[in-house]
């Protein structure tokens, strides 16, 4: 995929007190500042950090446009027609409230159609109108090879709209002039981890699904990045971050891509609205002395991006920098419409 375009809409505000900039803190003072977040054993409670709120940019709309690797061909009537490498795929899309732009024959030419339960996390099945297809197929993102897969949860192993965040992360890693440590939480099939590793980062990838970890490690081999430093950890993400706080481990970039609901490998329950505040607070606590980004995305929730924007700014009070929030969208090829896929909020140092 080509580097996505950033389209800025809205306003940008400076922090209330310039003296609260993160860069002004160092050594023990900076560590004490991070530790304003309590140990996350109390997962349903957080203590608000003191200090000025970071600057803000809202709303920020990040777009991904059609390219040789991926294209949103058309959308409408509750579905979307996509091109993933060699395959044309039809999947449910509740946000597509409008009418389709392409004729029915274009949709009928699909190689794979997801049917059955159309809930975001519901079980379903794939129908192959032309010929039976294998479970996996070769895909590529910006020169990185990986495996697509037809799963029973309608996903195929990649969320193309995340390319906006991947491009920003890669640029920050390459321009840092030092080894950057990246933590990818709820890392799924690892494409973000591979982008970071290719750019020269040391990556820790955490996901509660052993199947997803296996798939991600396969992708590392397929991408020819087996020699890059990636730690693959199958664990409940919230517990892992709690332990990293106690260990005083630090990261320069943290990617946080939680589901609305999920379970850890030992049955741990994740509820976004219940557990996200403590998770964001703990992520603040393990950001290093020269942090580069904390990126949060949220899918399939009934909320405004302002909710996670306010959470991020509040959790990072006294940290300086800027919180940018809005929506990730994919620009459609047929009629040029924008399909919103998720909310996001990201803290950056400037």
HUNOR-V284849 format. One line per field, one symbol per residue. ss: DSSP state (H for helix, E for strand, L for the rest). phi: phi as a letter, one per 40 degrees, with the letter a starting at -180 (. if undefined). psi: psi as a letter, one per 20 degrees, with the letter a starting at -180 (. if undefined). Layout:
ss: ???
phi: ???
psi: ???
This chain:
ss: LLLLEEEEEEEEELLLLHHHLHHHLLHHHHHHHHLLLLLLLLLLLLLLLLLLLLEEEEEEEEEELLLLLEEEEEEELLEEEEEELLEEEEEELLLLLLLLLLLHHHHHLLLEEEEELLLLLLLEEEELLLLLLLLEEEEEELLEEEEEELLLLLLLLLLHHHHHHHHHHHHHHHHLLLLLEEEEELLLLLHHHHHHHHLLLEEEEEELLHHHHHHHHHHHHHLLLLLLLEEEEELLHHHHHHHHHHHLLLELEEEELLLLEEELLLLLEEEHHHHHHHHHHHHHHLELLLLLEEEEEELLLLLLHHHHHHHHHHHLLLLLLEEEEEEEEEELLLLLLEEEEEEEEEEELL
phi: .cdcccbcbhbbbcccbcccddcccafcccccccccccdccccbbbbccchccccabacbbbbbbdaccaaccaaifgbbbbbbfcbbbbbcaccccccccccdcccccccabcbgcbcdbccaabbbccadbccbacbabfgccabcacbcbgcbhabdccdcccccccccccccgacbbbbbcfcfcgccccccccchccbbbbaccccccccccccccccgbccccbcbbcaccccccdcccccfcbbcbbbbbcccaabccbgdcbbdccbcdccccccdcbcccbcbabbbbbbfbcacccccccdccccbdgcggabbbibcbbccccbgcbbcbacaabcbca
psi: qqprppoppbrpqqqhohijphiiqrchggghghjiprpjhnijqqppqrrqqrrqoqqpopqpqqahhqpogrrqkjrqoqoociqpppqqnhiniaqqhqrhhghijqhppprbpjqgjqqarqpnhgqpqrhqqprqolioqrpqporijirjjqnhhihghggggghhghihkrppppooqlicjjghhhggghijqppoppqiohghggghhghgghikkhiqnppoooqpgghghghhghikqqqhpppomqrhqrqrikjpppoghgigghggghhghjpahmqhqoppqpqlqnrqhhghghgggghkpjibbqppqcqpqppqhgjjqpophrqqpppqh.
